[in-house]
Amino acid sequence: MTTELLIEQVSKAFPGVQALNNVNLTLTGGTVHALLGENGAGKSTLIKIITGVYRADSGALKANGQEHFFESPIEATRAGIAVVHQERNLIPDFSVEENITLHNPPLKYGIVDRSERTRLAKQALSTIGFDIDPKERVKNLSVAQMQLVEIAKALVTKAQIILLDEPTASITNTETVKLFEIIKLLSSQGTAILFVSHKLEEVYQICDTVTVLRDGESVLESKPLADYKQDEIVDLMVGRHLADRKIRIRDIDRTGQPAMELKDVRTALGHETISMSLYPGEVLGMYGLVGAGRSELARSILGLYAITQGEILLSGKEVKIKNMGDALHRHRIGYVTENRKEEGLFLDFSVGQNISSTILARILDKLGVINRDKEAEIATKFVDRLGIKIVDNHQLAETLSGGNQQKVSVAKWLAAETNILIIDEPTVGVDVRTKAAFHELIMELADEGLSIILISSDLPEVIAISDRIMVMNDYAVVGELENTKDYPSISRSIMALIHSA
């Protein structure tokens, strides 16, 4: 029997929000089906209904002829449905193999068969070409490595239906190629695969059919992807024509004192003789494949890891940055982390509380109590400026879409009036319109004099908005390019630097 998942007239409402309204989707074994839509369109809600996290208000779900909604993710897993979430769903203190076999550990005489657990984990890891010790603790892995563990975790269940939610957001091009090989293999074996991504180029590489959600409704239902041009899909997603953003080359004055300099910096993590300069109003792109040491260098600058040699200069003066608080309050440096849910936001705090979290000293009254009027005034200013979509400032951060959460992450550093802002993977998991808005926002902030270090694994993004590009490989700077924003020539130069290192 052919594997099939049917979603029929499914609706789901939350207080004040109709998340899904009569959505339809057909997922068939042997095909890769794209689920597309902007942030907030309802994609994550639909996935959570399929996997038993949420219960639909109305409609039907049919998995392989059986009609019922699942009561829990475990029940969905047992029915042959696996999901790889955009946000990691792993237990940090467990080993890689414990996480991979978490939902179905191999038992012998009623206890976990450890040798079989290791064998299963190694088999799944080998399938995706991920060479790592299965005994390694997940908390010691990078974001990209955690994503690969999630994929291995889905493979080991031998699921008939696999839901991939932004699976390539944090992995390299090489790892993406390998993942696509795995997806094609699974599809050829009859597995039904749902592929959620904001990277339309990838969607057209790997997907056969497509459903588009907009504002909680399916505006295109299970159609052959080849029948639609990419521009037509974008128009369906946003509800209007989204004009191509003009590439803007900015004139940066580098005759004066740099806002920040690194001179022959070494770190405890293994960086060697790193030298760089960042000028007022400049966007310095920092590009490299996963494992190049970009985020680790940023965190060393911020005092999270030790600098063992060399100097950091701010406006020509040597400084010793002790920690994040010191970086912000003494040196006016902010950091938008790539891991917004675990590090960038207080998810169970309101939008207003998150935005004001960097400026508490400024909004306390004489008794040391937070002045809520000042908090609201500052929050409203940045909500309006960044176009954050919320009901009001009291809305919890955890209820926002990924793009709006990222805007709140940026807003809290703007509220602190930083001079230098390090932005790490700013548009991972956000839609095409939000990405374009973020790019324009970053350049506007630089136009106003903010010095920005942009760390991104999205090469088109780095080329679109950086003024200069610093290329890293294996914890070293292997080259620096003035960005002409001619994508073919700059991308070739960047990859040549990486592969010749």
Steps between C-alpha positions, in 0.01 A plus 500: 500500500629845408584723796264796520421785737186705443416829670140598434338830600715535812448809716670615821447817703690647793377793713469791259659313206357267232818304433350262241176526306379199297847393387542209259814303414574166337834328566572185300772238531779535246469879477664798668234758577587865570300683767560871446385826654623802686573497872165491674324337202419190707767250391628421851146475636411248228809292574414500870149378420636221279740389777254519791638809673175691431148370447310651207169674570342344191583304187659160448843336489541168323830310523515187283123469499459542877300812584582659835705779655792387712486567873876542543827509302581150625175369351586667168849348507357155559271555200808552282524879499833665580578871515821698487420837655657832404584555868701215647298253705783319676599435862834683547636278779424176312747346258452504124393135498259548790330783313486311172327197658303698759150410376572134435804377697603138427423278799643169616349327801309820576804729510670712234734297278789745486698323230192488274428865577852592390464289184170664403639847562816434299291363215280811488798734531684314225200533270521880515880502498534649848824379658466551876540292815147382591603530868556877464266720704262706287574814705854495358379511137462799271156604374571337163606174665184497712294533181672191358424306818133595454506360149666178618237477774226508235674238285541247782121482553454362145212743458274480194423873524778750577437869562809718450458851645783722366748208498771692315484821705820430695699259287761555230452471125690170507276365775194624309606306191536188715160559661337534159653169397344343810163662427503370142595152622221492758250633246602234247428239770143629540542736797274807499699813580374846593767765443463842664752763395533870426781424252301478178805401295525186715127437474525491121798264521338236715118529500237351271178658626409810700245645740510871584351644819417868546343642813398153615333395175620272220513725191663225293422136580725206409587605145800398285780744582626499142177675392597816688787743456683614810360854471147358487560303820633812674196697388271230643690505830487877552172577327653758269796545267826526695732713289867410489696705749764716338855416599653806662875567512578726796792743513690433825755748635798296621743792540424552868532292815339152484215441743659165584832333422641158575878473487658153486233353726521141618227331701470203733285335233780491244480822297847609393623850415161643407520861383203704379356850499143627513422861412213727613190435293648192333345156453786250520389159376661198661459192282623144528369146498362354822794438734704794368496664846295813421251487786775383734708806409203729567445340839869537582481872419207521743697336780323165495823321407854601594723705271849369567701739286463821299292813543144624462479875433184710508540843338877455525513407870587152622227338709455180699143376470408279794151378415176586320398754762835672472476497120160669510521745788865610478572456131159528331526172308187290438461143376202356316555126549417236239315300766219745574276260692760382751732802522342800329163528674318438826220304335265514799546878535303761311624684192536815709703323767731347238566830326573679827715218642822673390410837655353417840712761677345772283140411577517452879335757725655636819384195695662260254167393348458475122307796360250322276412818312864548396525132412189525281620822334835348401345170389240677285772709335690194379194289426388776262848555356564133420141420404461226762157341467347465847165541672661727760823535700372247755495214248743222597805460276438125467175569313667699221603366160870437441547822305336712766703332774814591309386861474452510878856364537628793293275753673642437847851589380381809314328612820838479674645745244794279407781629280595156370256218430603143422217321319531122473286326234229772495254339260513128576145368466334824389296553186595685183326826586633507858849418373490792256377728779783384727757568231367852453487553877865398541609745231284778645659449842845517339395816313425653841856423617464161669801272437381147420670163481275266301558126544301293253513161328272642228747609232246705297411681822864583580559631149173696492562712810869496598740781410805278552517124547746325731535133408582244770600137488615273782512782761717725282441796266584380150416818312308825481303641206360839415142414407400609150168313553548318171388161624669272242847652535492558878362153576771339286769705677367403843486129425846512344637650821335229710611208285855626453555545874 
